[in-house]
Amino acid sequence: MRIGFTLPQFGELAHHPQHAARFARGAEALGADSLWVGDRLLAPVDPKVGYAGTDVIPPEFRSALDPFALLATAAAATERVQLGTNVINAPWYAPALLARSFTSIDLLSAGRLLVGLGTGWSPEEYETTGIPMAERGRRLDECLDVLTAWWTRNPVEYHGAHWTVPASHIDLKPAARPHPPVYLGAFAPAALTRVARRADGWLPIAPVGRKYAGTDSIAALAQNLAGLRETVEREGRDPARFDAILRVNPDADASVEDIAATVVRAEREAGVGHCFVELSYLAKDVDQALDLAQRVLDRARAS
């Protein structure tokens, strides 16, 4: 089992950016396999849509560091760990700008980047970025087209309904060949079909904590992943080459034992060989985050 952790990006951790590199180095030294960022822009006072099926936005989302700056910091501070995005909300960005940022981070890390993309769920964030939320799926598809072209062709040219790249020389390509792996976060049927058709893997979520005690997220994960691999095969792709990386999302009341048990079950019951743990709800500073990471690693690997 490969186990990773989120970088100190949200909540109290975001208020100590000077310790981000120390966390990245420390987590790598502890034996973590990957480090991750997300993509939150703001926390509306009166949200039209809450987070994860609730009516509210977690207070941790009121403070958020830029994901690309944080990844670049981690790339410079580490040598081994994989660096991932779970997820960048692709429709917010011009694909050419995303391609430039991802290429730069992949090169800075010597090919350790994993690109995780999604569409987000907040109407207010779409309003703020000036992108119509109703177009998010189509824009994600175009983004995937542009990224593939940017990374694998030269000259690069693209003409779509929403984005255009005039014929251009793009000599700088990622270290990872033919390009960094691209995973997608998705839950709706149409979005899952896109994952099966276009992605190297899926980015599911397993919530952990007292309020989720009546649900079995790992049993649901196993069922959904099996169904998704069937769709991958129907799309003419090899399901054995299709991957999944699980984000373990613990509430503030989740214990280290709860988190480690979820990681272990994900491997044994769903065949997921890579998980990472969101630390924003559990740690207030980098030292506490590193201590939690150490305890999760010890507990999970002892099971």
Phi, psi and chi 1 to 4 in degrees:
 res  aa     phi    psi   chi1   chi2   chi3   chi4
   1 MET       -  127.9  167.1   60.4   76.6      -
   2 ARG   -92.4  133.8  -57.6 -177.7   67.3 -154.3
   3 ILE  -128.5  129.3  -57.9  174.5      -      -
   4 GLY  -128.0 -177.6      -      -      -      -
   5 PHE  -146.3  155.7  -59.5   93.5      -      -
   6 THR   -74.0  145.7   52.7      -      -      -
   7 LEU   -71.2  160.2  -74.8  160.6      -      -
   8 PRO   -73.9   85.9   24.4  -31.8      -      -
   9 GLN  -113.5  -33.5 -177.0 -178.6   10.0      -
  10 PHE  -118.2  160.7  -60.3  115.6      -      -
  11 GLY    65.2 -144.6      -      -      -      -
  12 GLU   -59.4  -34.1  -70.9  -64.5  -36.7      -
  13 LEU   -62.1  -30.8  -67.0  170.6      -      -
  14 ALA   -67.6  -19.4      -      -      -      -
  15 HIS   -82.9    3.0  -68.6  -87.6      -      -
  16 HIS  -131.0   57.6  -53.0  -77.8      -      -
  17 PRO   -64.3  -21.2   24.0  -34.2      -      -
  18 GLN   -65.3  -14.3   69.4  -85.8   21.8      -
  19 HIS  -102.0    5.2  -61.5  -54.5      -      -
  20 ALA   -63.1  -44.7      -      -      -      -
  21 ALA   -64.7  -38.0      -      -      -      -
  22 ARG   -64.3  -39.4  179.7  165.0   68.3   87.1
  23 PHE   -63.1  -46.1  175.1   84.6      -      -
  24 ALA   -59.7  -46.7      -      -      -      -
  25 ARG   -63.7  -42.2  -73.9 -168.5  -62.5  -91.5
  26 GLY   -65.2  -43.2      -      -      -      -
  27 ALA   -64.2  -40.0      -      -      -      -
  28 GLU   -63.1  -41.8 -176.4  174.1   63.9      -
  29 ALA   -64.9  -31.0      -      -      -      -
  30 LEU   -71.8  -17.9  -68.9  175.3      -      -
  31 GLY   109.0    9.9      -      -      -      -
  32 ALA   -60.9  148.9      -      -      -      -
  33 ASP   -99.8  -18.5  -64.3  -65.9      -      -
  34 SER  -156.6  157.1   55.9      -      -      -
  35 LEU  -133.0  142.7  -62.8  171.4      -      -
  36 TRP  -134.9  152.9  -62.4   80.1      -      -
  37 VAL  -128.5  160.2  -65.6      -      -      -
  38 GLY  -118.7 -163.2      -      -      -      -
  39 ASP  -147.0   86.8 -161.1    9.2      -      -
  40 ARG  -115.9  137.4  -70.9  -89.0   62.2   82.5
  41 LEU  -104.5  -40.8 -175.4   58.8      -      -
  42 LEU  -160.5  169.2   46.2   77.9      -      -
  43 ALA  -125.0   99.6      -      -      -      -
  44 PRO   -60.3  144.7  -10.3   17.2      -      -
  45 VAL   -66.9  -43.0  174.0      -      -      -
  46 ASP  -123.2   81.3  -62.6  -53.4      -      -
  47 PRO   -68.0  138.6   25.2  -34.5      -      -
  48 LYS   -72.7  -32.1  -63.1  173.3 -175.9  175.4
  49 VAL  -133.2  126.6  179.1      -      -      -
  50 GLY   -83.0 -177.5      -      -      -      -
  51 TYR   -92.9  134.1  178.3   65.9      -      -
  52 ALA    53.8   44.1      -      -      -      -
  53 GLY    82.4    4.9      -      -      -      -
  54 THR   -98.5 -177.6   70.5      -      -      -
  55 ASP  -101.8    4.2  -64.5  -33.6      -      -
  56 VAL  -128.2  168.8  -61.7      -      -      -
  57 ILE  -109.3  129.6  -55.4  -64.4      -      -
  58 PRO   -56.8  138.7  -23.5   33.3      -      -
  59 PRO   -59.5  -23.2   17.6  -29.2      -      -
  60 GLU   -62.2  -25.1  -73.6   79.2    9.0      -
  61 PHE   -78.9   -2.3  -70.0  167.5      -      -
  62 ARG   -74.5  -15.1  -61.5  175.9 -171.6  179.2
  63 SER  -129.7  120.4  -57.5      -      -      -
  64 ALA  -146.0  127.3      -      -      -      -
  65 LEU   -84.7  153.7  -68.5  172.5      -      -
  66 ASP   -63.8  129.0  177.1   79.6      -      -
  67 PRO   -65.6  -35.5   21.3  -32.0      -      -
  68 PHE   -72.6  -39.0  -59.1  105.4      -      -
  69 ALA   -63.5  -39.8      -      -      -      -
  70 LEU   -68.9  -40.8 -156.1   53.3      -      -
  71 LEU   -64.1  -40.3  -84.8 -176.5      -      -
  72 ALA   -63.1  -38.6      -      -      -      -
  73 THR   -61.8  -45.7  -62.1      -      -      -
  74 ALA   -66.0  -37.0      -      -      -      -
  75 ALA   -61.3  -40.7      -      -      -      -
  76 ALA   -74.1  -24.8      -      -      -      -
  77 ALA   -92.7  -10.7      -      -      -      -
  78 THR  -126.3  168.8   58.7      -      -      -
  79 GLU  -127.7  -23.4  -62.6  179.4   -5.6      -
  80 ARG  -120.1  -41.7  174.8 -173.1   55.0   79.4
  81 VAL   -64.2  147.7  -69.6      -      -      -
  82 GLN   -74.4  146.6 -168.9  167.0   35.8      -
  83 LEU  -117.3  121.8  -56.9  173.5      -      -
  84 GLY  -129.0  158.4      -      -      -      -
  85 THR  -115.1  124.7   65.0      -      -      -
  86 ASN  -142.8   90.2 -171.4  -26.8      -      -
  87 VAL  -123.4  161.7  -66.5      -      -      -
  88 ILE   -85.7  129.4  -66.1  -62.1      -      -
  89 ASN   -80.2   88.7  -66.9  -42.9      -      -
  90 ALA   -55.0  -39.4      -      -      -      -
  91 PRO   -62.8  -17.4  -25.4   36.5      -      -
  92 TRP   -70.4  -19.2  -62.9   -5.8      -      -
  93 TYR  -118.6  145.9  -55.0   89.9      -      -
  94 ALA   -63.6  129.3      -      -      -      -
  95 PRO   -57.5  -32.5  -25.5   33.9      -      -
  96 ALA   -64.0  -37.3      -      -      -      -
  97 LEU   -68.5  -40.3  -61.9 -179.0      -      -
  98 LEU   -60.9  -44.7  -85.8 -175.2      -      -
  99 ALA   -60.3  -42.9      -      -      -      -
 100 ARG   -63.5  -44.6 -177.7 -179.7   65.1  178.8
 101 SER   -64.6  -47.3  -67.2      -      -      -
 102 PHE   -63.8  -41.8  -75.8  140.4      -      -
 103 THR   -60.9  -43.6  -60.8      -      -      -
 104 SER   -62.7  -44.5  -60.2      -      -      -
 105 ILE   -68.9  -38.3  -68.0  166.1      -      -
 106 ASP   -62.7  -41.1 -172.2   71.8      -      -
 107 LEU   -68.9  -41.8  -71.2  168.5      -      -
 108 LEU   -60.2  -31.2  -74.6  168.1      -      -
 109 SER   -98.1    5.6   66.5      -      -      -
 110 ALA    59.4   42.4      -      -      -      -
 111 GLY    87.0   25.9      -      -      -      -
 112 ARG  -100.2    8.6  -69.8 -177.3  -77.3  134.0
 113 LEU   -83.8  137.5  178.2   66.8      -      -
 114 LEU  -117.5  122.3 -175.6  150.1      -      -
 115 VAL   -92.8  113.8  174.7      -      -      -
 116 GLY  -110.1  123.4      -      -      -      -
 117 LEU  -121.1  153.1  -58.8  175.6      -      -
 118 GLY  -154.3 -168.3      -      -      -      -
 119 THR  -119.2   -7.2   58.3      -      -      -
 120 GLY    76.4  179.2      -      -      -      -
 121 TRP  -143.1   -2.2   44.4  -94.2      -      -
 122 SER   -97.5  114.9  170.0      -      -      -
 123 PRO   -59.4  -36.3  -23.3   33.8      -      -
 124 GLU   -66.1  -35.6  -72.1   85.7   -1.4      -
 125 GLU   -68.1  -38.0  -72.8  179.7  -34.6      -
 126 TYR   -65.5  -40.2  -87.8   89.0      -      -
 127 GLU   -60.4  -40.9 -178.7  179.7   -6.7      -
 128 THR   -69.3  -36.4  -57.5      -      -      -
 129 THR   -82.7   -8.3   57.2      -      -      -
 130 GLY    77.3   19.7      -      -      -      -
 131 ILE  -108.8  128.4  -59.6  -63.4      -      -
 132 PRO   -64.0  123.8  -21.0   33.0      -      -
 133 MET   -63.2  -30.0 -167.6  170.3 -179.1      -
 134 ALA   -65.7  -16.4      -      -      -      -
 135 GLU   -96.5    5.1  -62.5  175.9   -1.8      -
 136 ARG   -61.6  -39.6   62.0 -167.7 -176.4  -82.3
 137 GLY   -66.3  -45.7      -      -      -      -
 138 ARG   -65.3  -37.6  -65.3 -172.9  -64.7  -85.3
 139 ARG   -68.4  -35.6  -74.3  177.3 -179.8  -95.2
 140 LEU   -63.2  -43.2  173.8   56.2      -      -
 141 ASP   -58.8  -44.6  -79.3  -34.7      -      -
 142 GLU   -65.4  -38.1  -73.3 -161.5   17.4      -
 143 CYS   -59.3  -44.7  179.6      -      -      -
 144 LEU   -60.6  -39.3  -67.0  169.7      -      -
 145 ASP   -62.9  -45.9  -67.8  -21.8      -      -
 146 VAL   -66.5  -43.3  173.5      -      -      -
 147 LEU   -59.0  -45.6  -71.9  175.4      -      -
 148 THR   -60.6  -45.5  -60.9      -      -      -
 149 ALA   -63.6  -44.8      -      -      -      -
 150 TRP   -61.1  -38.1 -165.8  -81.1      -      -
 151 TRP   -85.5  -21.0  -72.0  -25.7      -      -
 152 THR  -121.7   -6.4   61.7      -      -      -
 153 ARG  -125.3  159.7  -57.1  175.7 -160.8  161.9
 154 ASN  -165.4  112.7 -161.1   14.3      -      -
 155 PRO   -68.5  163.0  -18.3   31.5      -      -
 156 VAL  -109.8  135.9  176.5      -      -      -
 157 GLU  -148.1  138.7 -175.4  171.9    7.4      -
 158 TYR  -152.2  137.1  179.7   81.4      -      -
 159 HIS  -135.4  109.5  -60.8  -82.6      -      -
 160 GLY  -124.5 -175.0      -      -      -      -
 161 ALA   -70.6  -29.6      -      -      -      -
 162 HIS  -116.8  -26.8  -57.0  -69.7      -      -
 163 TRP  -133.3  146.9  -52.6  108.2      -      -
 164 THR  -134.6  137.7  -63.8      -      -      -
 165 VAL  -125.3  107.8  179.4      -      -      -
 166 PRO   -64.5  154.9   22.4  -30.8      -      -
 167 ALA   -50.5  119.8      -      -      -      -
 168 SER  -144.7  147.0  -56.0      -      -      -
 169 HIS   -81.6  119.5  -62.9  -70.5      -      -
 170 ILE  -122.8   91.3  -53.5  -64.2      -      -
 171 ASP   -81.3  -24.4  -67.8  -14.3      -      -
 172 LEU   -87.1  116.0 -157.6   60.8      -      -
 173 LYS  -117.9  158.4  -57.6  -61.4 -176.9 -177.2
 174 PRO   -62.1  156.7  -19.4   30.8      -      -
 175 ALA   -69.5  -37.3      -      -      -      -
 176 ALA   -70.7  130.2      -      -      -      -
 177 ARG  -118.2  140.0  -62.8  -59.3  173.1   90.2
 178 PRO   -73.9  -16.3   29.3  -36.4      -      -
 179 HIS  -170.1  167.6   54.5   71.8      -      -
 180 PRO   -59.1  146.5  -22.1   32.7      -      -
 181 PRO   -60.7  141.9   20.2  -30.0      -      -
 182 VAL  -117.9  118.0  176.9      -      -      -
 183 TYR  -111.0  156.5  -73.4   48.1      -      -
 184 LEU  -126.8  139.5  -65.5  175.7      -      -
 185 GLY   -91.1  133.8      -      -      -      -
 186 ALA  -164.4  151.2      -      -      -      -
 187 PHE  -137.8  -34.6  -57.6   97.5      -      -
 188 ALA   -71.7  151.8      -      -      -      -
 189 PRO   -55.3  -45.8  -28.6   35.8      -      -
 190 ALA   -64.2  -38.8      -      -      -      -
 191 ALA   -67.6  -37.6      -      -      -      -
 192 LEU   -67.0  -34.9  -73.6  169.0      -      -
 193 THR   -62.6  -39.4  -60.7      -      -      -
 194 ARG   -61.9  -41.9  179.6 -174.3  -66.0  109.3
 195 VAL   -57.9  -48.8  174.8      -      -      -
 196 ALA   -63.8  -33.2      -      -      -      -
 197 ARG   -82.9  -32.6 -172.4  175.0   65.4 -110.7
 198 ARG  -125.5  -19.0  -53.5 -154.9   59.2  175.1
 199 ALA   -98.5  157.2      -      -      -      -
 200 ASP   -76.9  -19.8  -65.7  -58.5      -      -
 201 GLY  -173.1  176.3      -      -      -      -
 202 TRP  -113.7  150.8 -178.8   39.6      -      -
 203 LEU  -120.2   81.2  -63.1  170.8      -      -
 204 PRO   -79.9  172.9   30.5  -34.1      -      -
 205 ILE  -131.1  140.0  -60.0  172.9      -      -
 206 ALA  -123.5  108.2      -      -      -      -
 207 PRO   -73.7  145.6   26.3  -31.8      -      -
 208 VAL  -134.4  133.7  179.1      -      -      -
 209 GLY   151.0  173.7      -      -      -      -
 210 ARG   -60.8  -39.4 -171.1  177.5  -58.6  122.2
 211 LYS   -73.9   -9.8   70.9  178.3 -179.4  179.2
 212 TYR  -104.7   12.7  -57.4  108.8      -      -
 213 ALA   -61.7  -26.8      -      -      -      -
 214 GLY   -86.6   -0.1      -      -      -      -
 215 THR  -115.0  155.8   62.1      -      -      -
 216 ASP  -119.8   87.2 -168.5  -21.4      -      -
 217 SER   -67.6  -28.6   59.1      -      -      -
 218 ILE   -75.3  -38.8  -61.5  -56.3      -      -
 219 ALA   -61.3  -41.8      -      -      -      -
 220 ALA   -65.3  -38.9      -      -      -      -
 221 LEU   -60.1  -47.4  169.2   65.8      -      -
 222 ALA   -59.4  -43.6      -      -      -      -
 223 GLN   -66.1  -46.0 -178.8  178.4   -1.4      -
 224 ASN   -66.6  -38.1  -68.3  -24.9      -      -
 225 LEU   -68.6  -39.1 -175.4   54.8      -      -
 226 ALA   -61.7  -43.7      -      -      -      -
 227 GLY   -64.4  -38.0      -      -      -      -
 228 LEU   -66.5  -39.0 -172.9   51.7      -      -
 229 ARG   -66.6  -32.5  -73.6 -160.1  167.1  112.9
 230 GLU   -63.8  -40.3  -69.9  177.1   -0.5      -
 231 THR   -66.5  -39.3  -52.9      -      -      -
 232 VAL   -55.9  -44.6  168.4      -      -      -
 233 GLU   -65.8  -39.9 -170.7  168.0   22.7      -
 234 ARG   -64.2  -27.4  -74.8 -162.5  -61.2  -88.5
 235 GLU   -79.3    3.2  -68.7  -71.4  -25.9      -
 236 GLY    83.2   19.6      -      -      -      -
 237 ARG  -112.8  163.4  -55.4  175.1   63.5 -157.0
 238 ASP   -85.1  111.8 -177.0   -1.7      -      -
 239 PRO   -65.3  -22.9   21.7  -31.4      -      -
 240 ALA   -69.3  -20.4      -      -      -      -
 241 ARG   -97.3    2.5  -63.6  174.7   61.5   86.4
 242 PHE   -93.6  128.9 -177.3   81.7      -      -
 243 ASP  -111.9  167.2 -168.3   25.9      -      -
 244 ALA  -143.9  139.0      -      -      -      -
 245 ILE  -125.0  123.6  -59.9  174.9      -      -
 246 LEU   -95.8  130.0  177.1   67.5      -      -
 247 ARG   -92.6  121.0 -175.8  173.3   83.5 -161.0
 248 VAL   -92.6  117.4  179.2      -      -      -
 249 ASN  -110.1   88.0 -129.0   24.3      -      -
 250 PRO   -83.6  141.5   27.1  -27.7      -      -
 251 ASP   -73.2  171.5  -87.9   -4.5      -      -
 252 ALA   -63.8  -21.4      -      -      -      -
 253 ASP   -94.5    2.3   62.1   -5.3      -      -
 254 ALA   -73.0  139.4      -      -      -      -
 255 SER   -93.9  163.7   67.8      -      -      -
 256 VAL   -58.1  -39.0  168.0      -      -      -
 257 GLU   -62.3  -41.5  -70.9   73.5   18.6      -
 258 ASP   -60.3  -45.5  -65.8  -26.0      -      -
 259 ILE   -65.6  -48.2  -63.8  166.7      -      -
 260 ALA   -62.5  -39.1      -      -      -      -
 261 ALA   -63.3  -37.9      -      -      -      -
 262 THR   -64.9  -43.0  -59.5      -      -      -
 263 VAL   -61.1  -46.8  169.5      -      -      -
 264 VAL   -65.1  -43.4  170.7      -      -      -
 265 ARG   -64.5  -35.5  -74.5 -169.7   63.6 -154.0
 266 ALA   -59.7  -39.3      -      -      -      -
 267 GLU   -73.7  -47.7 -178.9  178.3   35.3      -
 268 ARG   -74.0  -35.0  -67.4  177.8  180.0  172.2
 269 GLU  -104.2  -24.4  -60.0  175.8   27.3      -
 270 ALA  -116.0   -5.4      -      -      -      -
 271 GLY    70.5   23.3      -      -      -      -
 272 VAL   -90.2  119.2  172.9      -      -      -
 273 GLY   -98.0    5.9      -      -      -      -
 274 HIS  -146.5  121.2 -168.9  171.2      -      -
 275 CYS  -129.1  154.5  -61.6      -      -      -
 276 PHE  -138.0  153.7   73.6   93.8      -      -
 277 VAL  -110.2  128.4 -179.7      -      -      -
 278 GLU   -75.9  122.6  171.5   63.0   66.0      -
 279 LEU  -101.6   -5.7  -63.0  175.3      -      -
 280 SER   -62.5  -31.7  -60.3      -      -      -
 281 TYR   -87.0   -7.0  -50.9  117.1      -      -
 282 LEU  -114.2  -24.9  -60.8  171.4      -      -
 283 ALA  -118.7  141.3      -      -      -      -
 284 LYS  -103.8  -16.9  -58.0  -58.6 -178.7 -175.1
 285 ASP  -149.7  171.6   57.4   48.0      -      -
 286 VAL   -66.1  -37.6  162.0      -      -      -
 287 ASP   -62.5  -42.4  -69.0  -38.6      -      -
 288 GLN   -66.0  -38.3 -170.8  177.5   10.1      -
 289 ALA   -64.2  -41.8      -      -      -      -
 290 LEU   -66.7  -37.8  -73.6  170.2      -      -
 291 ASP   -63.4  -43.2  177.0   67.9      -      -
 292 LEU   -62.5  -42.9  -78.4  164.1      -      -
 293 ALA   -59.6  -44.5      -      -      -      -
 294 GLN   -60.8  -43.7  177.7   70.1   83.5      -
 295 ARG   -68.9  -37.6  -69.4 -169.4  -73.9  139.5
 296 VAL   -65.1  -45.6  168.8      -      -      -
 297 LEU   -59.0  -47.7  -72.3  168.2      -      -
 298 ASP   -61.1  -46.6  -70.4  -14.2      -      -
 299 ARG   -67.7  -45.0 -177.0   74.1  176.3 -176.0
 300 ALA   -66.7  -40.1      -      -      -      -
 301 ARG   -79.8  -12.9  -72.0  172.6  176.0  166.7
 302 ALA   -86.8  -11.9      -      -      -      -
 303 SER   -83.5      -  -60.8      -      -      -
